[in-house]
């Protein structure tokens, strides 16, 4: 019974300030949409693949070297990139596909064309430099990177739904905060507890509209009564 009363009380608190919940949800959803469509910089990812015939130990060494600035400086110089090898290292990754002899070099960039160019250049430089360093002649390009026009970090629907959920949570939190800060006496029981005296009666809420309507009705009654007396 207590749980049912508490649920009804919570529902009434939210219902009485439902406009706050709707407003906050609308604001957060709108902000989420603006952020997703206009403020998120899209990033694109693509990969090139090589076939490298080497033992596991050497393969792991080769994969680690792909991200090393000492190797990437050749890519930066060859493409005349306006970035440092250290910065490029944070946007490039490499790994063996399923433990096979295929090494995948992936690049992330704000331009899909640039991402593909870097991935393909990195594969060619990797092949050339590894042949020089380790004498690996059994290495070939398996597939070049293609331009991927689908961004990897943009999902408008998810961001908008998440913003809507956050707005609902924030709206409900604000409603309960306002209710907690509201010191209005809302029940006879609470009034008796505060005043330590019994409540003898209630006064209904009076507003200007009701008062004016009552006054207008009284004036009409007086006019009608005077009309009846004059006719008599």
C-alpha positions, 0 to 999 in steps of 0.5 A: 500500500505504501509503495502504491501511494509513493508511486502515485505521489511521484507520478503527481509530482511529475505531472504537475510540472510536466511542461518542465520535462517536455521543455528540458527534453526538447532543449537537450534533443535539439542541442544533441542534433546541432552537435551531431550535424554541425560540430562533430568533425567526421573521420574516415578509415581505410586500409591497405594489405600486404602479404608478408612471409615471415615467422611470428617473431619477425612478423610482430616486429614488423607490425610494431615498426609500422607505428614508429615515428622513425618509419613514418618519417619516410611517409611524411617526407614522401607525401610532403605531409603537413604533420609530424611522424608522432601525430601520424602515428596516432592515426595509423595502426597495423595488425595481422589478420587472423594470425595469417601472413596478411598485414593490414595497415589502417589510417584514419583521417578527416579526408577519405582521399587522404586516408587512402593515399596515406595507407597506400604510401605507407604500404609501399614505404613499408615494403621498401624499408623492410626489404632494406632493413631485414632483407625481406624479398618475399613481400608484396602488396595484396590490396590497395586502400580504397576511398571510404566515404562513410565516416566512422564517428558519425551516427546522428540517430544514436546521438539524438536518442542519447540526448533525448534520454539525458534530457528526460533524466535532467528534466525529472531531476529538476522537477524533484529538485524544485519539489524538494525546495518548495515549502508550500503546505499542501495537506491538512496533516502537514499543516496540523503537524507544523501548527500543532493544532487541528485544521477547522476548514479549507479556503478555496483558491481565489483568483481574479477571474473567479472573483470577477465572474462571481461579481458579474453574476451578482450584478445580473441577479440585482438587475433581474431583481430590480426588474421584477420589482419594477414590473410588480 
